[in-house]
Amino acid sequence: MDRPTRRLVGCFLGPRDAVGAFGLWQSLPGAYVSAECHTDKLAAYRGVVFGALHKLGGTQHIERLNATLRARLPHLVRRSLSFSRSRANLETLVWLFVHRYNASFL
């Protein structure tokens, strides 16, 4: 998430491990690769975001977005009656949400 504009600049669907952290890093446009990155204390991020670019904390905006995602997309809530039978359908739903979310800031 770009902090000043609140727009989503990258997204990766998958586990919160080293592969997921690398996938998220790869989804960022080139302009954001050298930007400061605020993360939680997950060790996987330290293997992807190096040195002074990695900042701990300051994740309130992305946590608020995660809550909004769970509220608006019941497919992301555990033990939900709404679920996607295929990963492609889930990815489509999430990307539709991302594009609509970003369009709301124009």
N, C-alpha and C positions, 0 to 999 in steps of 0.2 A: 504494500500500500504506500502510495506517495503521500507523505504526511501533510504537506501544505494543501494539496488538492483533494485528498481523501479518495482518490481514484485507485482502483486495483491495477497494478502493472504486471503482475505475474501470478500464476496459479499452478498448483500441482496437486493431483488427487492421488493419494497413496498413504502409506504408513509414515509415521514420524520417526524415521531412522536415517542413516547416512544416505541411502538411495533417494529417499524423499527430499532430504535437504539439498542434495545435488540436483534433483529434478526441479525443485523450486528455483534454485540459483540459475539453472539453464533457461528457465522460462522468462527471466528478466530481460528487457531490452538492453542494448549496449550502453545506453546513457546511465543506467542504474547500477551497472556492475562496479563502478568506482564510488558509489554513494555510501554513506553511513548506513549500517544495517542494525536495527534494534531487534533483539531476539530474547526469548526466555532462556532458561539455563540448560536447555537440551544440549547434550554433548555433541550431537551430530552436526550442529551448526558451526562449531569450532573447526571442524574439518573442511568447511566450505568457505566461510567468511574469515579472512585472516587479518591479524594485526589491529591497527587503529580503526578499521572500518567496522569492527564488531563491537557493538555496545549492548550491554545487558539492560533490561528494563525498557520502559517506554512503550509497552505493547498494548496499552489500553484501547487504542482505536481498532486494532486488529481483533482483539478479544470481543469488542462490541460487534464487529462485523461477523465473527463466528457465531455469536448469539443470534444475530439477525438471520444468518444462513439457516441455523437450526429451526428458527421460528417460521421462516417462509418456505423452507424445503423440508417437508417431513421425511423425505427419503434419507436424510442425514442423521435422523434421530434413531437411536438403538431401539429395538423391539417395537418398531412402528409397523402399523398395518400398511403404510405406504412405503413400498420399496421397489427398486428397479430390478428387473430380472436379468438385465444385462448391464455391463459396465458402460457400454456406449450410451445407453439411455441416461444413466446417471451423469456421465460427463456432459451430455447435451444439456440436461437440466441446469447443471452448475454453470456452464458457459453462458447459457441464456440469462441466468441471474446476474452473472458478472457484467455482461454487456448492458443489461437494463440498469444495473446499479451505477455503472460508469456514466451512462447517458443521463442519469438524474442530476449529475453535477455540471452539465453543459449550460 
